[in-house]
Amino acid sequence: MEFSIVKETDKQMSEVSSEENNEAVESELLKKLPPEAKKIFAMMATQRSGLITNPITHKINEKHIDKILEIADKDDDRSFNDAVETRKYALIYFIIFAGLFVFSTVFLVSHDKELYKEVIKLFAVFLGGLGSGFGFKSYLDRNR
């Protein structure tokens, strides 16, 4: 009976030492990873904290890490392309607005100056409201 207790204790000790070796290897691998992969593994580590470990983390190899980095790179490219498209549309809107303003200025000044003054007042009020709205939104976003 004592012999079986010794076997169980040795078995438990070997499991603890193998877990410590695994953790040491994992920490070495995490130090060598790029920042994008570290973020992903950090999220996975928070999910696996507790008594139940995620079996997928033990099966990850270099191909999986390469795939994660490729996906992160594609995401960066898509974000850049989205920013470029947003700037293009903002430029197009500005050009259309400036053209409309120049056309209305040329047309209304020559025909009706009072109407032009009213349009400029409304335009100034519109821009003031637009600017205050963006300012208020940025203020709320800063406080989050």
C-alpha positions in Angstrom: 0.0 0.0 0.0 2.8 2.4 0.8 4.4 1.5 -2.5 1.3 2.6 -4.4 1.3 5.9 -2.6 4.9 6.5 -3.5 4.1 5.7 -7.2 1.2 8.2 -7.2 3.4 10.9 -5.6 6.1 10.3 -8.2 3.6 10.5 -10.9 2.2 13.8 -9.6 5.7 15.2 -9.3 6.5 14.2 -12.9 3.3 15.9 -14.1 4.2 19.1 -12.2 7.7 19.2 -13.6 6.5 18.5 -17.1 4.0 21.4 -16.8 6.9 23.7 -15.6 9.0 22.6 -18.5 6.1 23.4 -20.9 5.6 26.8 -19.3 9.4 27.5 -19.7 9.3 26.5 -23.3 6.2 28.6 -23.9 7.7 31.7 -22.3 10.8 31.3 -24.5 8.7 31.0 -27.6 6.6 34.0 -26.6 9.7 36.2 -26.3 10.7 35.4 -29.8 7.4 36.1 -31.5 6.5 39.4 -33.3 4.2 41.8 -31.5 1.1 40.8 -33.6 1.5 37.2 -32.6 2.1 38.1 -29.0 -1.2 39.9 -28.9 -3.1 36.9 -30.3 -1.3 34.5 -27.9 -2.0 36.8 -25.0 -5.7 36.7 -25.8 -5.5 32.9 -26.0 -3.7 32.8 -22.7 -6.4 34.8 -21.0 -9.0 32.4 -22.3 -7.1 29.4 -21.0 -6.4 30.8 -17.6 -8.1 28.6 -15.0 -8.1 24.9 -14.4 -9.1 23.9 -18.0 -6.4 24.5 -20.6 -7.1 25.0 -24.2 -5.8 22.0 -26.2 -5.3 24.1 -29.3 -2.4 26.1 -27.7 -0.4 22.9 -27.4 -0.9 22.1 -31.1 0.3 25.5 -32.6 3.4 25.3 -34.7 5.4 27.6 -37.0 2.9 27.2 -39.9 0.1 28.4 -37.7 2.2 31.4 -36.5 3.0 32.2 -40.2 -0.7 32.1 -41.0 -1.6 34.4 -38.1 1.1 36.9 -39.3 -0.2 36.7 -42.9 -3.7 37.4 -41.6 -2.5 40.3 -39.5 -0.6 41.7 -42.5 -3.7 41.5 -44.7 -5.7 43.3 -42.0 -3.1 46.1 -42.0 -3.3 46.3 -45.8 -7.1 46.5 -45.7 -7.0 49.2 -43.0 -4.6 51.2 -45.1 -6.7 50.9 -48.3 -9.8 51.9 -46.3 -8.0 55.0 -45.1 -6.9 55.9 -48.6 -10.5 55.4 -49.9 -11.9 57.6 -47.1 -9.4 60.4 -48.0 -10.4 60.1 -51.7 -14.1 60.5 -50.9 -13.4 63.4 -48.6 -11.4 65.1 -51.3 -14.2 64.5 -53.9 -16.8 65.9 -51.4 -14.7 69.0 -50.8 -14.2 69.6 -54.5 -18.0 69.3 -55.2 -18.8 71.6 -52.3 -16.2 74.2 -53.3 -17.5 74.1 -56.9 -21.1 74.5 -55.7 -20.0 77.4 -53.5 -18.1 79.1 -56.3 -21.0 78.6 -58.7 -23.6 80.0 -56.3 -21.3 82.9 -55.4 -20.9 83.9 -59.1 -24.6 83.3 -59.9 -26.1 85.0 -56.9 -23.8 88.0 -56.6 -24.7 89.1 -60.1 -28.4 88.6 -59.6 -29.5 89.1 -56.0 -27.0 90.3 -53.3 -29.5 90.0 -50.4 -30.3 86.4 -51.2 -26.5 85.8 -51.3 -26.1 87.3 -47.9 -28.8 85.1 -46.5 -27.2 82.0 -48.1 -23.8 82.9 -46.6 -25.4 83.3 -43.2 -27.1 79.9 -43.4 -23.9 78.4 -44.7 -22.0 79.9 -41.7 -24.6 78.5 -39.3 -24.4 75.1 -40.9 -20.6 75.0 -40.7 -20.7 76.2 -37.0 -23.2 73.4 -36.2 -21.1 70.9 -38.1 -17.9 71.9 -36.3 -19.5 71.9 -32.9 -20.9 68.5 -33.6 -17.5 67.1 -34.5 -15.9 68.8 -31.5 -18.5 67.4 -29.1 -18.1 63.9 -30.6 -14.3 64.1 -30.2 -14.8 65.3 -26.6 -17.0 62.4 -25.8 -14.6 59.9 -27.5 -11.7 61.3 -25.5 -13.5 60.7 -22.2 -14.2 57.0 -22.9 
